[in-house]
Amino acid sequence: MEKDLVYLVTGGCGFIGEWIVKLLLKEDYVKEVKVFDLNESEAIKHLGTESTTITLIKGDLTDVNQILSAVKGVDVVIHTAALVDYLDIFPFKKLEAINVGGTENVINACLAMDVPYIVYTSSIAAVGPNANNDPMERVTEDTIYPGEPILSYGKTKAQAEKLILLANGQQTRNGNKLTTCVIRPSNTYGEKSQYLMQIYNSAKSSNNRINYFEPDHTEQSLTYVGNIAWMHVLAARQMQLHPDRLGGQAYYAYDETPFKHTRKLNYELFNEIDPAIEIGKHIPYWKMWIIISIFSLIKTIVSPFWNLKPFMTIPVLKLLVIMYNYNTDKAFRHFGYKPLFTWVESKQRTCKWLQQEVKVEKS
């Protein structure tokens, strides 16, 4: 494989993106990591090493010229940037403009600037659950799962994923072949997970109880952020060596995390730093449906003068009570992926961060 490569990580200041940047800095074949993001992170600025430089580019995915400038001289693009919105806070057109239009801009810029490789961060939400509430149980990348994704966010990720996979094999300006692949993370935990902190604070305000909505029979796939990032880095490396094997492929992200219920994972993490935390009571679907419906009505009434942020929506509630998970080793078979962090290490690292965050909030 070639040396002195230049990588561009879109969304490199984000949850998964920052981890990807950190791991790339440890690879001796990487000369420079460009980070394209709307947000400027001081932590990212100071990550550079003696052998690898960091270039932070503040930019917008919807601006074609900014993307063209960013990919100039780049060898590999890892495209993680997206507007993540599970609660339909933003209009669908904005989600579509960033997640779909922005991805199209990245593809076109790579074709125009002769960038031969793109690894795209998709989501399990791009596949399902679907609007018919059909379960996804132990599916693989080859499972045919029809229907439109239940979430607006998932719909835009599905559209963007399709664009990425269709771009595989297209010719760049200089006649080279573009190779693309997709990584689909699931429920992600780890350091800097704002969702994890929200759940912890909710438990503390609920008398140290983790109340939950999902029935006992539902299972969801859970993965540590560091392992998801490692899968991106490894896929980007191996697609340069085996473009015909990885090109046009999608891969679910997985590791050794043992739990299939988010409440059990949360309990395992929270109880480690706060023994008072316990698993609370199950809140029935019908009760949550009524609460959400009443809240939505109030939100509509006060919307002219007060923009209430929803705590949950009916589609998200449906998602929580539908079985959706996968069981695959495709990433191992195609490019030798093995988790970089064991379950014990993933837990320790996450708990250490949680403990620091809790101390900061209390001080």
C-alpha positions in Angstrom: 0.0 0.0 0.0 1.1 3.5 -0.7 2.6 5.8 2.0 2.2 9.5 2.8 -1.6 9.4 2.2 -3.9 12.3 2.7 -7.3 11.4 4.3 -10.3 13.7 4.5 -12.8 13.0 7.4 -16.1 14.8 7.0 -17.7 15.3 10.4 -14.3 14.7 12.0 -15.3 16.7 15.1 -18.3 14.4 15.7 -18.9 11.4 18.0 -17.6 8.8 15.5 -15.6 11.1 13.4 -13.3 12.3 16.1 -12.5 8.6 17.0 -11.7 8.0 13.3 -9.3 10.9 13.2 -7.5 9.7 16.4 -7.0 6.2 15.0 -5.8 7.5 11.6 -3.1 9.5 13.4 -1.6 6.2 14.6 -1.3 4.8 11.1 2.2 5.2 9.6 0.9 5.4 6.0 -1.1 8.6 6.8 0.7 11.9 6.2 -2.2 14.3 6.7 -5.7 14.1 8.1 -8.1 16.9 6.9 -11.1 17.4 9.0 -14.1 19.0 7.3 -16.8 20.1 9.8 -19.3 22.8 10.6 -18.0 22.8 14.1 -14.4 23.7 15.2 -13.0 21.5 17.9 -10.1 22.7 20.0 -9.4 19.1 20.9 -9.0 18.1 17.2 -6.6 21.0 16.5 -4.1 19.7 19.0 -4.2 16.0 17.9 -1.4 16.2 15.3 1.8 14.3 15.7 5.3 14.7 14.4 4.6 12.5 11.4 1.0 13.3 10.7 -0.6 16.8 10.5 -4.2 17.8 11.2 -5.8 20.4 8.9 -9.1 21.6 10.2 -11.5 23.0 7.6 -14.7 24.7 8.7 -17.2 24.0 6.0 -20.8 23.1 4.9 -21.7 19.9 3.0 -24.3 21.8 1.0 -21.6 24.1 -0.4 -20.2 22.4 -3.5 -17.2 24.8 -3.8 -16.2 24.2 -0.2 -16.3 20.4 -0.8 -14.3 20.7 -4.0 -11.6 22.6 -2.2 -11.5 20.2 0.7 -11.0 17.1 -1.4 -8.2 18.6 -3.5 -5.1 16.5 -3.1 -6.9 13.8 -1.0 -6.4 10.1 -1.4 -9.3 8.7 0.7 -12.5 10.3 2.0 -14.3 8.9 5.1 -17.7 10.6 5.0 -19.2 10.6 8.4 -20.8 14.1 8.4 -24.6 14.1 8.7 -27.5 15.9 10.4 -28.6 13.3 13.0 -32.2 13.8 14.0 -34.2 11.0 15.5 -36.9 13.4 16.9 -37.9 15.2 13.7 -36.8 18.5 15.1 -35.6 19.7 11.7 -37.7 19.9 8.5 -37.3 16.9 6.2 -36.0 19.2 3.5 -33.1 20.2 5.7 -32.3 16.6 6.5 -32.4 15.8 2.9 -30.3 18.7 1.8 -27.5 17.8 4.2 -27.6 14.0 4.3 -28.5 13.3 0.7 -27.5 16.5 -1.1 -24.3 16.7 0.9 -23.4 13.1 0.1 -24.0 13.8 -3.6 -21.7 16.7 -3.4 -18.9 14.6 -1.8 -19.3 12.0 -4.5 -19.2 14.5 -7.3 -16.2 16.3 -5.8 -14.3 13.0 -5.6 -15.1 12.3 -9.2 -14.0 15.8 -10.2 -10.8 15.8 -8.1 -9.8 12.2 -8.9 -10.2 10.9 -5.4 -10.4 7.1 -5.7 -11.9 5.9 -2.4 -14.9 6.8 -0.2 -16.0 5.1 3.0 -19.5 6.2 4.0 -21.0 6.2 7.5 -24.6 5.1 7.2 -26.8 3.7 9.9 -29.0 0.8 10.8 -31.8 3.3 10.5 -31.2 3.3 6.7 -32.5 -0.3 6.7 -35.1 -0.4 9.3 -37.3 -0.9 11.2 -39.7 -0.1 8.4 -43.0 1.8 8.5 -44.9 -1.5 8.7 -43.2 -2.3 12.0 -41.8 -5.5 10.6 -39.2 -7.0 13.0 -35.5 -7.4 11.9 -34.2 -10.3 13.8 -30.6 -11.6 13.3 -30.5 -10.2 9.8 -27.3 -10.0 7.7 -26.2 -7.6 5.0 -27.8 -10.0 2.5 -31.2 -10.1 4.1 -34.0 -8.7 2.0 -35.8 -6.3 4.3 -38.4 -4.3 2.2 -40.3 -1.2 3.1 -39.5 2.4 3.9 -37.5 3.2 7.1 -39.7 4.4 9.9 -37.6 7.5 10.8 -37.1 10.6 8.5 -33.4 10.4 9.4 -33.4 6.8 8.3 -35.0 7.7 5.0 -32.3 10.2 4.2 -29.5 7.8 5.2 -31.0 5.2 2.9 -31.1 7.6 0.0 -27.5 8.7 0.7 -26.3 5.0 1.0 -27.9 4.2 -2.4 -26.0 7.1 -4.0 -22.7 5.9 -2.5 -23.2 2.3 -3.6 -24.3 3.4 -7.1 -21.1 5.6 -7.4 -18.9 2.5 -7.0 -17.1 1.9 -10.2 -17.7 5.3 -11.8 -14.8 6.9 -13.5 -13.1 9.9 -12.0 -11.9 12.9 -14.2 -8.6 11.3 -14.9 -10.1 7.9 -15.8 -9.5 6.1 -12.5 -12.2 4.0 -10.9 -14.0 5.2 -7.8 -14.3 2.6 -5.1 -17.0 3.0 -2.4 -18.3 1.1 0.6 -20.7 1.6 3.5 -20.4 1.1 7.2 -23.7 0.8 9.1 -23.4 1.6 12.9 -26.2 0.6 15.2 -26.9 1.8 18.8 -23.5 3.4 19.7 -22.1 4.0 23.2 -18.8 5.3 24.4 -17.0 8.5 25.4 -18.7 11.7 24.5 -22.1 10.1 24.0 -24.5 12.8 24.9 -27.4 10.4 24.7 -25.7 8.3 27.4 -25.4 11.3 29.7 -29.1 12.2 29.1 -30.1 8.6 30.1 -27.9 8.9 33.2 -29.4 12.2 34.3 -32.9 10.9 33.6 -32.2 8.0 35.9 -30.9 10.3 38.7 -34.0 12.4 38.4 -36.2 9.3 38.6 -35.0 8.2 42.0 -32.0 6.4 40.6 -34.1 4.2 38.4 -33.6 3.4 34.7 -37.2 3.3 33.5 -37.7 1.7 30.1 -40.2 1.2 27.3 -39.0 -1.7 25.3 -40.6 -5.1 26.0 -38.4 -8.0 27.2 -38.6 -9.8 23.9 -37.0 -7.0 21.9 -33.3 -7.0 21.2 -31.1 -4.3 19.6 -27.5 -4.4 18.4 -25.1 -2.3 20.5 -21.5 -1.3 19.5 -18.7 0.7 21.1 -17.7 3.8 19.3 -14.0 3.0 19.2 -14.7 -0.3 17.4 -17.0 1.4 14.9 -14.2 3.9 14.1 -11.7 1.1 13.7 -13.9 -0.6 11.2 -13.9 2.6 9.1 -10.1 2.9 9.3 -9.6 -0.8 8.4 -12.1 -0.7 5.6 -10.4 2.4 4.1 -7.0 0.7 4.3 -8.2 -2.6 2.8 -10.3 -1.2 0.0 -7.0 0.2 -1.4 -5.6 -3.3 -1.4 -8.8 -5.2 -2.4 -11.1 -2.7 -4.2 -13.0 -5.5 -6.0 -13.8 -7.2 -2.8 -15.0 -4.1 -0.8 -16.3 -2.0 -3.6 -20.1 -1.5 -3.6 -20.5 -3.4 -0.3 -22.3 -2.5 3.0 -21.2 -3.7 6.4 -23.0 -3.7 9.7 -20.7 -2.6 12.6 -20.4 -5.0 15.5 -18.2 -6.0 18.4 -18.2 -8.1 21.6 -20.7 -6.0 23.6 -22.8 -8.7 25.2 -26.1 -7.0 25.8 -29.1 -6.9 23.5 -31.2 -4.6 25.7 -30.1 -1.0 26.0 -31.4 -0.8 29.6 -29.1 -3.6 30.6 -26.1 -2.0 29.0 -26.9 1.3 30.6 -27.3 -0.3 34.0 -23.9 -2.1 33.6 -22.2 1.2 32.8 -24.0 3.4 35.3 -23.9 1.0 38.2 -20.1 0.8 37.8 -19.8 4.5 38.7 -22.9 4.9 40.8 -24.1 1.8 42.8 -27.3 3.5 43.6 -28.5 3.1 40.0 -31.0 0.3 39.5 -33.2 -0.9 36.6 -36.7 0.6 37.2 -40.1 -0.2 35.9 -41.4 -0.9 32.4 -43.6 1.9 31.1 -46.4 0.4 28.8 -46.6 1.4 25.2 -50.1 2.7 25.5 -49.2 5.0 28.4 -46.2 6.5 26.5 -48.4 6.8 23.3 -50.9 8.9 25.3 -48.2 11.1 26.9 -46.5 11.7 23.6 -49.8 12.5 21.8 -50.8 15.0 24.5 -47.3 16.6 24.4 -47.5 16.9 20.6 -50.9 18.6 20.8 -49.5 21.1 23.4 -46.5 21.6 21.1 -48.7 22.5 18.2 -50.8 24.9 20.2 -47.8 26.8 21.6 -45.7 26.6 18.4 -46.5 30.3 17.3 -44.6 31.6 20.3 -42.7 28.7 21.9 -40.7 26.0 20.1 -40.9 23.0 22.4 -38.3 20.3 21.8 -39.9 16.8 21.9 -38.6 14.3 24.3 -39.8 11.5 22.1 -42.0 10.9 19.1 -44.4 8.1 18.1 -41.9 6.8 15.4 -39.1 6.6 18.0 -41.5 4.8 20.4 -42.4 2.3 17.8 -38.7 1.8 17.1 -38.1 1.0 20.8 -40.7 -1.8 20.8 -39.7 -3.5 17.5 -37.2 -6.3 17.4 -34.3 -5.1 15.2 -30.8 -6.5 15.3 -28.3 -8.2 13.1 -25.8 -11.1 13.3 -22.9 -11.0 10.8 -19.2 -11.6 10.4 -19.0 -10.0 6.9 -16.5 -7.4 7.9 -14.2 -10.1 9.2 -14.6 -12.2 6.1 -14.1 -9.3 3.6 -11.3 -7.3 5.3 -10.2 -9.0 8.5 -12.0 -6.8 10.9 -11.8 -7.7 14.6 -12.8 -5.3 17.4 -9.9 -3.1 18.5 -11.3 -3.0 22.0 -12.7 -5.9 24.1 -16.0 -5.6 25.9 -14.1 -5.1 29.2 -11.9 -2.3 27.7 -15.0 -0.6 26.1 -16.8 -0.7 29.4 -13.8 0.7 31.3 -13.2 3.5 28.9 -16.8 4.5 28.8 -17.2 4.4 32.6 -14.1 6.4 33.1 -15.5 9.1 30.9 -18.9 9.0 32.6 -17.3 9.4 36.0 -15.4 12.5 34.8 -18.6 14.0 33.3 -20.6 13.4 36.5 -17.8 15.0 38.6 -17.9 18.1 36.2 -21.7 18.4 36.5 -21.5 18.2 40.3 -18.7 20.7 40.7 
